[in-house]
Amino acid sequence: MWFIRNRAISGKKGIILAKMKVAITSTGNALTSKLDSRFGRCAYFVVYDTETRSAEFIPNPNKDQIEGAGQASVQLVASKGVKKVISGEFGAKVKSLFDQLQIQLIVLPDQEKSINDIIDLLNHSNQSCNRGY
């Protein structure tokens, strides 16, 4: 089950995505790494392009900041052209920044999912959308 701004979406369709870039918070720099529950202090951001199906792992330079890690991380992912961000949770301060930038937040409470699992869900959703399901 996915949570998009406090709305639960479940079912066969999953998340419907157009061709776009999606940022995913990650505990490591491999597809087998797990979803990181912390947005601003995650170890890595994975920028996944749903059109080219390419993934770029970006170390989070803000993870050890004393304060402002969330806001700086918003700017980082926004600079990569993402339209959606998937994480275990988001702080209150970053939610308004994402709203201003018109970037959608997706909360995935299952932190046992690997980055590859999440990418598979994104790809499956796009295939379903493209077939008109």
N, C-alpha and C positions, 0 to 999 in steps of 0.2 A: 504494500500500500504506500502510495506517495502522498505527501502533504504539500499542497501549493497554497501558500498564504492562508493557512488555517482551513483549507478545504481538502478533504480526503478524496483521492481519486483511485479507484481500484477497478479491476476487471480485466478482460482480455486485451483491451486496447492499450493499457498502460498510459504513458505520456505521449501525447500527440505533438510532434515537433516538425517544424518546417526545416528546410536546409539551413543550418546555422551552427554557430560555435557554442559549446556548452562547457562551463568550468565545473570540475569535480574536485572536491578536497580529498587529498590522499595522504596516507601514512608513509608512503615511500615512492620510489621512482620506477616502479615496474607495474605491469598490468595485473600482477598477482597481489599487489598491495591492497590494503583495506581502505574503505571510506574513512576519512578522518572526521571525527565528530565536531571539531572546532574549525570554524571558518577562518577567523583572523590569525589563528596560531597553528594552522595545519602545517605539516611538513612540506607538502608539495601541492601545487595546483596542476591538474591535468586539463588542458584545453583540447577538447575533442571536437573535431569538425564533422558534422553529420553528413556533409556532402562528399568530402574526400575520404572520410573514415580514417583520418590521421589523428594521432594523439601526440601532444607535446607536453612533456613533464617540465614544470617550472619550479625550482626551489623557492620557497616562500622566504624572502629576505626580512619579513616583518615578524616572524614567529617568536623572536626573543625580545622584541621591543617592550619596554616597561609600560608604555601606554600608546594608544593610537594604532595598534596592530590591525584592528578591523578596518578602520578608515583607509589606511595605506593599502591594505589588501583589496579593498573595493576598487581603488584606483588602478592597481595592478591588473586585475581581471578585466576591468572596463577597457584598459588600453589594448587588450588582446581581441576586442570586438565581440565578446560573448553576449548572448541574449538571455541565457539562463545559467543559474549556478545551483549545483547540487551539493548539499552538505548535511551533516547530522544536526547542526543547529546554527543559528545566526543571532548575534547580539542585537539589542534594541537600536543601538546607534547606527549600525550598518543598514538596517531595514529601510530607514528613510532615505539614505544615500542611494540605495538600489532603486527605490521608487522614483527618485528624481532622475535617475539614468535610464529608467524604463527597462530594467533588467529583472527578470522574474526569478524568485527564490523558490527552490524545491527542497523541502526537508525530508530526508530519508532516514528514519529512525533506526534502521537495521545496519549497524556498523560492522556486521560480519560480512557484508557484501564486498566482493573485490571490485576493483576498478573495471576489470574485464566483464564481470557480471552486470555492472551498471551500463557499460557500453553496449552489451548485448541487448539489454532492455531498451536502450535508446534506438538501436538499429531495428529491433523487432517492431517498435512503435512506429518508426518511419515506414517500414515495409507495409504494415497494416494500413497506415494512413494513405500511402500511395496506391494501394489496391482498392481503396474505397470502403474499407470495413468500418 
